[in-house]
Amino acid sequence: MAKRSSLSIRIVEGKNLPAKDITGSSDPYCIVKVDNEPIIRTATVWKTLCPFWGEEYQVHLPPTFHSVAFYVMDEDALSRDDVIGKVCLTRDTLATHPKGFSGWAHLMEVDPDEEVQGEIHLRLEVVPGTRACRLRCSVLEARDLAPKDRNGASDPFVRVRYNGRMQETSIVKKSCYPRWNETFEFELEEGAAEALCVEAWDWDLVSRNDFLGKVVFNVQRLWAAQQEEGWFRLQPDQSKRRREEAGAGRTAVSSSRHLHEPAMGSLDGHYCRGNLGSLQLEVRLRDETVLPSGCYQPLVQLLCQEVKLGTQGPGQLIPLIEETTSTDCRQDVATTLLKLFLGQGLAKDFLDLLFQLELGRTNEANTLFRSNSLASKSMESFLKVAGMRYLHGVLGPIIDKVFEEKYVELDPSKVEVKDVGCSGLHRPQTEAEVLEQSAQTLRAHLGALLSALTRSVPACPAVVRATFRQLFRRVRERFPSAQDENLPFIAVTSFLCLRFISPAIMAPKLFHLRERHADARTSRTLLLLAKAVQNVGNMDTPASRAKEAWMEPLQPTVRQGVAQLKDFITKLVDIQEKEGPRAKAPSCPPPSRSSTSPSPRRPSALPRHPAPRKAPSSSWPTSGQQKRWRIRASAARMSCRSSTQTMRAGPRPPTCSASV
């Protein structure tokens, strides 16, 4: 039996950040540290004081971690990056929020004396003396100290303070794991209320010494216990005065170690100079106990048996799981079940069972697969696992072309005068010309995407085609009337377009289609293109046309795209049962400590535009490819709640987010 902790982290956005560049703006990005160890770096959002990241990560850690800190940095090309501020959440704070911490947090100033890490090994004893008892403090060793020097290490020594006296150890050069084995004694007066303070410092020859952390002991408790030994975590020093005292430098000779100094002061809480802005976060801590694999076999066998029997069997386990699963954790449950059935080669059968259960309780055709049900969430995860490479081959070149375009806008109320450039040398471009040029650009992008999609049938993985074939057949059986003839096509596009292609268009960085987020103008172009794709996916219904009348210039391309999409789906689901083998993928071992997806240094783990696989429709990747794609897709599992609502509600900014 093993215990582990996992953190679900979503870095949403920042606001009101201070300007760090001479242009009056900043280039912010975030670094996440667990116990002062960097594990995540987000993308840089250029030239903004209100950046949007929308990045999600899943981090597996040992249960002994203490805190997670979020640093907002300003990237500079020629000098060291500036620190804007930080938000620190301790493990105890996260434990008081069972459903996770969610909301805005004010950025606090980064104090060097609070950036501590590591532990120190001490042995404390109360020993009898000739006149009075003596307090003996043995400084043995330390580990994982913060590197303060340019060589990646420190020159640590220890100061022991009690009752106005200070003693120091020798200096250990170039080490974050020093050993001292030195002992100090202090006269101990009965009833004394003074605390014993053990401080670790980094010695510097020229500049002031750097604080590495401290441990404070209650002498009355030591008197009662008589002896205490162990590893103690170094704590930050929030005292401004202590830093001023440290500037005097370390005492040079052993004879000067016994000094009389006033008692140390302290400041409560963090301090902040000015307004450093805020950071919106969603952080959830989960403590898990992992049993031996044999303990799960009865449950796995029961689940597999129910999936194999489908709706013909007496099992009610899958419906029970869906009924007892809250909306907040439904995505996690869906992903876990999908991984389980992928490992058993039953992913298609599992999804088929969910399709039948969803159709059985759906009376209104307009609401089919529109909610965040277990079927919808499982299908989302499945497409990220099995269809990510396919998505890159179809969508990658289109996204690249969008990033090369200039300003595009269809809504007359959003066209700004400063955005109207010069079309020639003699006259400015009018607003009508901007709208017409934008419509032509979007029509070209939409047409290119639909053409690429139509040609991509042979490149689509066979298991994806077989799953869509089952979905198409089940919906047609449930709604056989002529008035619902488009419903099987809409059911397929509700996943393919609304929950897969459109979110990838709106946030290509989160699907590893780009290494960086789009700027504001490119994001607007991507949003308009995603809206057009949604209208095509909805089969150009009157309701979708009525939402935004200014999308009318795209209607000819949308109507033509509906015919292209229906032809594409007809070919996509035209696959024999034997061509859709059960997908079996090896199980993924849990990541090691401080492992995240994406990579801590560069979250974008996938190549930008992998070439489409040239293989017949019946081919399926090797087990090694499956494992790599599944891990990457798990890193980019999309939580499309916000993006889906954005697409339906209107032209709000995209809030689709990738998780790891």
Disulfide bonds with the S-S distance in Angstrom:
none
